[in-house]
Amino acid sequence: MNNIRTQSTAENVDLRHSLEGGRDTPEYPFSGIHSEPRSCLGYWYPGENPAAEGSEALLEALRSIYRSFFVLLKDCRYLVGSGGTGRLGETAPESGTLPIYAYSPAIPLENLGDHGFCRDHGIQYPYIGGSMAHGISSVEIVEALGRGGMLGFFGVAGLPPRRIQAAVDRLQETMGTKPYGFNLIHSPNEPQLETQIAEMYIRKGVHRVEASAFLDITLPVVRYRVYGIHLGPDGNIITPNQLIAKVSRVEVASKFFSPPPEKYLQELVELGDITKKQAELARQVPLAQDITAEADSGGHTDSRPAISLLPTMLALRDAKQREFEYCCRLRVGLAGGISTPLSTAAAFAMGAAYVVTGSVNQACIESGTSPAVRELLAQVQQADVILAPAADMFEMNAKVQVLKRGTMFPMRAAKLAELYRIYNSIDEIPPAERIQLEKTVFRASFDEIWNQTVRYFQERDTTQLDKASDNPKYKLALTFRWYLGQASHWAITGNPDRKIDYQIWCGPAMGAFNEWTKGSFLEHPQNRQVVSVALNLLHGAAVLTRINTLRSSGIYPGPEFNPVPLEEPELSKYLIK
């Protein structure tokens, strides 16, 4: 560890006058580096290790993120000083010292985001594996991230309650005190299902939930949040259930950063779910202390640019903190586009408390999708994605971002959406159009598809069938949703007969990840593991942050110093404190 002393009254010495030989600029022993002469920052007093020379020394120093270092000058050449003592502002150096040209402090991975976020959720690193529907963010992903000091959310959207309960039982058995969470997705067309899942989480003691795709606040999400609220021995309000809301709209984020709606608190009191005292406590806490600003992402997305969305959410956070004067600190993380060290570093530099990944985790071996999908994802470029109709909010014309390369799903789904817009029932569709759909898209008759749909909702939510019997257009919607739902199922199971119809949720981040990993061990799908990917993104972000500190001192390392994926044995040696 470097020791740093400052002499605030000392005048800086102009670097150009400290160089031997009267040169105006130094030579460049670090390959690819260039600089602009700046003032000397002070002097370095060596410790046990002498200063090292060469680009390898600088690369090693940058990667050793738990140790600070100095960039020094000797005979017009750059050196790296690790250890020793730096006296900043000193003008009368002793013999054997070297002038300091730049200083890079240690940047532990734990310091990239918000310490309070990590403490409250019991994790080491400010990193979340976001939920992906149909169990694509699998129990294996959740287990791996939890054991690696991070947080993973199991993706429940599209799964029947029995599958969700089985996942809860497994994680409660395997994780012990390690952190884990589950998704609660807004279901405007199936409110009973949303209620059933929220009740299951309360009953089973799931204390961490990622709420996603919410258009407004609902009673189930409020009941989950305030259930068991009480005062601790120190007089602080304790909410056993933690809610992280993933949103892309300011108006929705504002509601999550506000206390629970009064109408729902009153309803819960009347139902006997909470007491009047608990309702009073609930009025003093935010519905969600943590909000994930969801930028352009795979699956449900409003295609918001992260560079403008995050600052907007941070401003909202500050406004709500002032308005309600919460005892707890509101926090904002970032999702959508997090797939390279650059994007990860940028998120933290803009003030994100944590980052959330999605698409890159789907490409990992622990994901709940098929090897065929992982192979396709490994070939994705940034332009290979497109918006398509969403199965769960089909009638609302909601969109999901999916892969277009190697599949006809986006085009066929768009065709169904257009037919739904034009016609009010199955019978209104022209016979030629119906035959074409049955032959190429459904590969079955409308009657067969409807029979399968009936069996599905008899298990999931019979009210949907009642609604369809009274509304021919809703029956048409459910029939079309059969294809949209099956398309994701075919992809997850790797059905070879339906490869052309695969629905693969994917954002442009996947293409950026493939570009970054090209030529490395992570280029190959079989080598992609969620913890390895996460640690490389975080470590790379720390390295880039250090490079930026050098740039602020006038040193500009070339691209050869940029982070590349490191295999576990090499990476682990840089993660030792």
N, C-alpha and C positions, 0 to 999 in steps of 0.2 A: 504494500500500500504506500502511495506517495504521501509525504508530508508537505503541506503548503503553508507558507508564511507570507504575509503581506506587509509591505511598508507603504502605508497610504500617503506619507508626506514626500516620498522620493519621486523624482522626475523620471519618466521613461527615457531610456537611451535609444536613439534612432538606430535601427538595425543596420542601416547602410554604413554607419560609421564604426560598427563593431566587427565588420567583416574584414578579414585579413586581405592584404593585397589591394585594398581600395576599390574592389569591384562593387558595382551597384546592385547586382543580383547574384544569388548563390548558384552553385552548380546543383544538379538534381540527381542525387544517387537513387532516389525512389523512382523507379520506372513509371512513366506516365503522369508524374506529378508536376504541377507548375504553381508558381506563387507570385504574389505581388508584395514587394518589400513593405513591412510594417514595423512598428516600434517594438523594441525588445520588451518582453513582458517581465523579465527578471532573470534570475540565475538558478541553475540546478546544481545541487551538491550531491555527488554520487553516493550511493549506498554500497551494498555488497556487490551489486552487479553493475558492470560498466555499461555505458551507452552502446547500443547496437546500431549497425549501419546496414542499409539495403532494404529493398522493397519487401523482402520476406519478414524482416523485423517489424516493419510497419503493419503488414497484414496480420501478423501474429498478435501485435498489440491491439489492433482494432477488434479482433475476434475475442480477445480475453476481456470480456465485458465487465467482469467483476473486479478488474484492476485498472486504475488510472495510469496515464502515461503522459510524458512530455515530448514534444518535438523540439530538438535542440540544434545548435549550429556549432560546427567545428571546422575550421579551415574552409569555410564557405560550403560546407557539406552538411546535409540533414542527418541527424541521428535520432534514435528513439531511446528515451530514458524511462525505465520502469523502476520503481522504488526510489530511494533517495529522498531528498528534500528540495522542494522548489520554493524559492523566496521571491515572491512577486513584488515588483516595484523596486527591487534593490538596484542601486547604481554603483556600488563599490564592491564588486565581487572579489572573493578570495581566490588564491591560486588553485587550479584544478577544477574550477567550476566552468559551466558552459551556459551560454545565453539561451533562454527559453523563447521559442518562436510561437509555440502553440501548446495548449493544454487540453487534454480530453479526460473528463472525470469518468469514473466507473458508472456504468448504466445497467444495473441489475434488471432482469426481466420483470421482477416484482415492481419496479419503479416506473414502468412504462405507462401504467394506467392509474387507477384510483385505489389506494391502500384500503380505504373503508369498504369499497365494493368487495375486494378479496376477503377481508376479514368477515364481513357480514354473511358471505356465502361459503365460507370455509374452504377457499381455494388459495393456491399459491400464486397463480398467474392470472392476469385480467383477460381471460380468453374463454369464449363460449362456443360450443358446437351447437348451432341452432337446430330447431326441430324441422324435420322433413317428413312429409305425409307418408302414410302407409308403412310406417316403421322403417323407412329408409335411414333415418337417424335411429339406428337400432340400439338394442340393449348392449350390444358389443361396443358400439361407439361410446355410449354413455359410461360403460364400465372403464374403458380404456382412458377416456379423458379424466374421469374422476380419480383414477389411480395415478394419473400423470400430473395432478395438481391443478386441473382445469374443471370446467363444468359442461356437462352435456345434457341435452333435453331429448327425451324419447318422443318421436313424432307419431301422434295418435290419429291425425286426420284420416278419415276413410276406413278406419279399423272398427270392427264391432267391439262392444264393451268387454266381451270375454277375452279378446286378445289384449286389450289394454290392461285388464285386471291381471292377466298372466304376466305381463311385463312388470307391473307394480310388484307382484309377489316375488319375481326373480330378483329385481334390483334391491328390494328390501332385504333379501337373503344374502346377496353377494356383496353389496356395497358397505354394509355396516355403518360406520360413521362417515364414510366418504360421501362427498356431495353428488347429488343427481337431481334431475327434474323431469317433469312431464309437460307436454303441450296441452293447452286448452284453446281450441280454434273456435272462432265465432261461427255459429250454424244458423243463419237467419231462416233457412228453409226447414230446419229440423231442431227447433228450440228445445224439444223434449230430450234430444240426444245431448245437447250442450248441458242441460240440467243434470242428466244422469251421470255424465262424466265428472262434472264438478262435485257432485255428491259422493261419487266413488273416491275422489281424492281426499275429501274431508273424512270419510269413513275409514279409509286405509292409512291415513296419516301421511299423505304426500305434502310436504311443506314448501315445495318450490315449483312454481308453474310459470311457463312462458305463454302469455296470452297473445294470440296473433289473429290477424284478419278482422279485428273488431271494427265495426262501423259506428258503434255507439256502446255505451255501458249497458250491461244486462244484469238482471238479478243474480244469476248463478255466479258471475265473476265477483260481484260484491259480497255475496254470502261466503264464498271461499276466502276472500281476503280478510274479512272481519271475524271469521269464526275463531273463537278462543281468545280474542283480544282481552288484555288485562293489564293491570299495573304491576310492575316488578317491585322488589324490595326497596329499590332506590327511588321509586316514584316515577320511573320512566315507563312509557307505554310500550308494551310488548305485543307484537303481532306475530304469532307462530307461523302463519302462512305468508310466504314471500312471493310477490308477483312481479315479474318482469314483462312489461308490455312492449310488443314489437309493433311499431306504427310508422306510417310514412306521411300522415296528414297532421298538421298543427292542431286543427280543431279536435281531433281525436286525442292527441297527446295532451292537450290542455285538460281534457276530462280525466285522464288517468293521473295527471299530476295534481288534480284537485281532490278534496275529500270525497268519499262515496256519496252519490246523490241522496238527498234527504228522503225522497219518496221511497227508495229501496230500504233505507235504514228503518223507516217507520213500518214498512211492510214486514221486515224481518222481526221487529219487535212484536207486531201483532201476531205473527206466526209462532212466536215463542222461540225463534232460533237464536236471538240475542236478547239481552236485558236492556233496560233503559240506560243503565250505567255503561254498558258496552257500547251502545249507540253514541253516547256522549264522548267516549274515548275515540270512537271511529271518526267523529267529526274533526279530530285534531291530527289525523294522519292522512297522507296521500293514499289514494287507491293503489298506486304503484310508485314506490320510491325510485325504481329504475325503469327507464324507458330506452329501448333500442330504436334508434333512428334507422329505418329500413330504406336504404337507397335502392338502386337498380339491382335486382336480385333474381334468382331463379324462383319459379313458382309464382305465387301471388306477388304482384309488384305494381307500383304506380310509376315505375321507371324514373324515380327522382334522382337527380345528380347529387352524389354524396358531398361534393365540395360546397354546395349551397344548403343542403338539407341539414347537415350537422350544425353549422352555426345558427341556423334558425331555431333548432331544438334547444341548443345551449342557451340562447337568449330567452326562450320560453321557460326553461328551467329556472333561470335567475329571477324572472318576473314572478313565477309561482312561489319561489322561495320567499321573496319579499312580501307577496300578497298574504300568504297563509302563516308565515313565521313558524314553519315546522321546526321541531327539535332535531329531526333527522335531516341529513343533507340529500337533496335530490341529485340524481346522477343520470347521465346520458351516455349510452354506448353506440357503436356504429356497426351496421350490417349492410351487405350489398357491395360487392366489389373487393372484399378483403381476400386476397389470394396470392399476394406477393409481398416481400419485405417492404417494398416502396409504398404500397397501399396501406399496409399495417402501420408503418412509421408515420405516414401522413395522417391516419386516423388519430393516433396518439398526439401528434404535433398540434392538431386542431382542437384537442381537448377531450377526446373520447375517454370515458372512464374504463371502457373495455371494448373488445372487438368480438364480433360474431361471424363465424364462417358457416357456409352451407354447401354450395356447389362442390368445393374441393373435397369435402368430407364424403360426399356421395361417390366420389371416384376412388375412395380408399377401400381396402379389402374388408374392413369391418362393417361396411355399410350394408343395409338390408336390401340392396338391389342385386341384379344378376351380373355375372362376369361379362356377359355380352354388352350390357350397358356401360360397365366400367371401361371396356375396350373402346367403345364409341366415344366416351367422355375424354379419353386420352388423346383423341384426334381433334378435339374441338378447337376452333379458332374463334376469335372474338366476334366475328360477324356471323357465326353459325347458329344464332339464336333468334327467336321471333316470338311475338305475342300470339296466344291462341285462347279460345273460349275456356273458361274454368268450369269444371264439372259441378263443384259445390255451389256456385253462384251463377249458374248458366242463364237463368231467366233475368238476372240483373245485368247481363252483358259484361260481367267481370272477366278479367284476363289473367292468364298465367304465362310466364316466360318459359319457353321450352326449346329443346334442340330441334333444329330444322334439317340438319345434315343427316342424311341416311334414313329419313322417315317421311312419310306422307301425312302424318297425323295433323300437323298445323293446317294444311290445306283442306283436309277432309273435315276437321272440326269447324273450320270457318264456313264450309258449305252447309253444315248442319245448323249453324247459328243463323245463316242467311235464310234458310228454309223456315226456321222457327219464327223469324221476323215477319215473313210473308204470310204463312198459313196459320190457321187457328186450330187445326186438328189433323190427325193422320189421314182422314178421309179426303181432306182438301188437297193433299199432295197429288199432282198428276200421276197417273198410272206409270208412265214411262220413267218418271223421276223415282218413283217408289221401287220399281224393278231394278234400276241402276244402283240405288242404295243397298237393296237387299243382296245384290250380286257382288258389289265391290267393297262396300264399307262394312255392313253387318255380317255378310256371308250367312244370312239366315233371314227368314221371313219376319215381317213386323209382328206377327202373332207370336212367333217363338221368342222374339226379343222381349215382348211384353210379359210373357209367362215367366221368363227369367227375372225380369224386373219385379214382378209380384212376389216371387220367392225371396228375393233379396230384402224387400221392405217388410215382409212378414216377420223377418227376424230383427230388422233394424228399427223400423218406425212405421207402424200400420196406419198412422194418420195420413201419411203421404198417399196411400192407396185410396183412402176415403176422399181426399181432396181431388185426386185424379178422376174418380168416378163421377164427380159433379162438374168437372172442368176439363173438356177435351183438349184444350191447349196445354194444360198442365200435364196431361197424359202424354202429349207429344214431347214436352220437355223431359219428362222422366225417361221416355224411350230414347231420346237423343243422348241423355246423360248416361245411358247404359254404355254407349260407345266410348264416351269420354272417360268414364270410370274404368272400363275394361282395358283401354289403351295403356293406362298406367300399370294395371295389373299384369298385362302381357310383358311389359318392359321389366318389371320387378322380378317376375318368374323366368324371364328369358325365353318366352315362347318363340321357337324358331319359325313357326308358321305365320306369326303375326309381327315379324320384325319390322315390316314396312309401316306398321301402325303404332310403333312404340311412342308413348308419351313420356318424355324424359324432361323433368324440370331442371332448368339450367340457365344460368346467367352468363354474361360476358366475362365474369371473373374466371370461369373455367378456362377460357382461351388464354387469358393473361397468365394463369398458373402454368399451362402447358408451355407457353413461350419461355417462362422463367426456368422451368425444369428441363428444358431440352438439352440433351447431352449429358445429363446427370443420372444418378440412380433412380431419382423420382420420375424420370420420363416413362418408366415401365409400370403399368398398372399393378403388377404383383408386388411392387416394392412400396406402394403408397399405404402408409399406416397413419392413422389420425394423429397420434402423439408425435410421431416424427415430423409430419407436415406442420403441426402446430408449433413445435419448438423451433423448427427452421424458420418459420415466419416471424416468430417473436425474436429469436436471436438475430436474424437478418435485420429486423427493424431497429434493434439496439445498435448494431454495427453502423447502419445508415445514419442514425442519430449522432453517433460519434463522428462520422465523416462530416456531418453538417457543422459540428463544433469546430472542426479544423477549418472548414470553409470560412467560418466567421472570423478566423484569425488570418485569412489570406492564403491558406493552403488548399489546393484543389486536387485531391487524388483522382487519378484516372479511373476508367471503368473496370480495370483489372482488380481494383480493391472492392468493388461491389460484391455483396454477399451472394454466394452460390449454395445450393443444397449440400449439406454435409451429412454423411452417414453417421449412425448413432455413436460408434466408438470415438470418432473424431469430434463430433459435436459435444458429447458429454464432457470432454475435458475442459471445454470453455464454459460449462455451466456449474463448475465447482466454485464455491465462494472462497 
